[in-house]
Amino acid sequence: NDMTAKFKPCKLSGTIDAPPSKSMTHRYLIGAALSKQNCVLSGVDYSEDIFATINCLKDLGAEIKTDKDKVSISSDRFMTAENPILECKESGSTLRFLIPLALCLGKTVTFQGSQRLFERPLNVYEELCRENGFMFKKGANSVTLCGKLESGNYKLRGDISSQFITGLIFALIYLNENSTIEIIPPFESRSYINLTIQALKSFGANIEFADEYKIKIKKSPLHSFSGKVEGDYSNAAFLDAFNYIGSNIKIENLNADSLQGDKVYAEYFDKISAGTPTLDISDCPDLGPILFALAALKNGAVFTGTDRLKAKESDRGMAMHEELTKLGGGLIFGDNSITVPKQELQYKGEKLDGHNDHRIVMAMSAILSKTGGVIDGVQAVRKSYPGFFDDIKQLGAKVETEC
C-alpha cells in the first residue's frame, strides 16, 4: 500500500536525536550471536533491514528477544540450524553479511528476498563458491548455497562493496583460527570495514589491519558485550540538510569520534554551500541522494565515484535525475561521475516518486520543504528510518502523509 506525503514550504526548528546507526546495529547483532554469550543492545530502531537481520539470526539458531529499544541475544545454539531458509526482504547488508556464515555450516542454506535485492551483485561470493567447489544456485529472488568454508588466507578486490569483506570477516571470526584477508587496491569504503572491526573488538575479537591492505584475524575467545548503539551519521545527514536550506535543528546522539564514513557529510555540505565543489563519493554512496538534492538547491556540484549508486535500492543517480527533471532540473551523467548543474526548482504539479528507495524519499523531502509538492511511495523510509516523517513533523515540517 503506497503512502503519499504532501509538503507545504516550511522551515524546521527544535532538537532531535539522530536515529541509531543501522550499520552498527547489524554488526553488533551478528557479533552478539557469534559471541554465543548473553548480550543486550539498547537504542535499537526496528527498521525493516534490522528486522531482517534479527529474523535470519533466529533462523540460524540464535535466541533473540525484543523489548522497546532493547534487544537481548543469547546464542549458545547459534549456527546449529538444519538447512535453514533465511528471509532478507530488501536488506543487502543482511544477505551479504550472512552468506559466508551460511557457507561455514556444511548444510544447504537458502536466502530469500525481493527481486531487486537479488539484482544487486553477489559475484564475489559466486566466485568464492566456484573456487572451492561449493554449491551456489541463484534464482530471481533467492540463492541456495552449501559449503564448508575454512580458515586461511583470502584475497578480495577493494573496489567491490565492503559488505563482501565484512561478511567474510564474520565467517573467519566464527571459524576462530588464524586467517588473513588481503585487499587488492584501490580500496573503497574502508570506513565500513573499520566499523566491522570496531564492533567485533567489543566482543573480544582479535582483529586488525596489519598494514593498509591486510586484515589479520587471530584465534581468540569472544566474550559478552552489552551497550547502546551510537547515532547514525548517514540518516542524520538527511535531517541536517534542512539546516543548510533555512531550518534550525539541533541533532543529538551523534558520537563525535565515530568511525562512520558518512560523518564526512558535514564537510561536504559546507563545500556545497560555499561554491561549486568536486566531491568524491565512492566511500559514501548512501549520501549521494542528499548531496545531489542540496547541490540542486545551491549552486550545483560535480560528484565522482558515482558508479556504485547504480546497485543500490534504486539506480540512485537515475532516480534523482527523474525526480529533479519533474521540478525543472536534472543531472548530467559522465564516466563514473554525475554533475548537478545550477537549477531553479519548482513544483509543477507532477507527483514525485520515491523509487522504493528510503534515501530518495528523504532527499526529495528536503527539496519539497522548499518548493512544496507531493511525493508517492514514502513508505520506503521504513527500510532504514521508520520515524523520519514523525520526526520532521515534530520539528515543524508542514507535511501530511496518507495511504
C-alpha positions, 0 to 999 in steps of 0.5 A: 500500500503506497503512502503519499506525503504532501509538503507545504514550504516550511522551515524546521526548528527544535532538537532531535536525536539522530536515529541509531546507526543501522550499520552498527546495529547489524554488526553488533547483532551478528557479533552478539550471536557469534559471541554465543554469550548473553548480550543486550543492545539498547537504542535499537530502531526496528527498521525493516533491514534490522528486522531482517537481520534479527529474523535470519539470526533466529533462523540460524539458531540464535535466541533473540528477544525484543523489548522497546529499544532493547534487544537481548541475544543469547546464542549458545545454539547459534549456527546449529540450524538444519538447512535453514531458509533465511528471509532478507526482504530488501536488506543487502547488508543482511544477505551479504553479511550472512552468506559466508556464515551460511557457507561455514555450516556444511548444510544447504542454506537458502536466502530469500528476498525481493527481486531487486535485492537479488539484482544487486551483485553477489559475484564475489561470493559466486566466485568464492563458491566456484573456487572451492567447489561449493554449491551456489544456485541463484534464482530471481529472488533467492540463492541456495548455497552449501559449503564448508568454508575454512580458515586461511588466507583470502584475497578480495578486490577493494573496489567491490562493496565492503559488505563482501569483506565484512561478511567474510570477516564474520565467517573467519571470526566464527571459524576462530583460527588464524586467517588473513584477508588481503585487499587488492587496491584501490580500496573503497569504503574502508570506513565500513570495514573499520566499523566491522572491526570496531564492533567485533573488538567489543566482543573480544575479537582479535582483529586488525589491519596489519598494514593498509591492505591486510586484515589479520584475524587471530584465534581468540575467545569472544566474550559478552558485550552489552551497550547502546548503539551510537547515532547514525551519521548517514540518516542524520545527514538527511535531517541536517540538510534542512539546516543548510536550506533555512531550518534550525535543528539541533541533532543529538546522539551523534558520537563525535569520534565515530568511525562512520564514513558518512560523518564526512557529510558535514564537510561536504555540505559546507563545500556545497554551500560555499561554491561549486565543489568536486566531491568524491563519493565512492566511500559514501554512496548512501549520501549521494541522494542528499548531496545531489538534492542540496547541490540542486538547491545551491549552486550545483556540484560535480560528484565522482565515484558515482558508479556504485549508486547504480546497485543500490535500492534504486539506480540512485543517480537515475532516480534523482535525475527523474525526480529533479527533471519533474521540478525543472532540473536534472543531472548530467551523467559522465564516466563514473561521475554525475554533475548537478548543474545550477537549477531553479526548482519548482513544483509543477504539479507532477507527483514525485516518486520515491523509487522504493528507495528510503534515501530518495524519499528523504532527499526529495523531502528536503527539496519539497520543504522548499518548493512544496509538492507531493511525493508517492511511495514514502513508505520506503523510509521504513527500510532504514528510518521508520520515524523520519516523517514523525520526526520532521513533523515534530520539528515543524515540517508542514507535511501530511502523509496518507495511504 
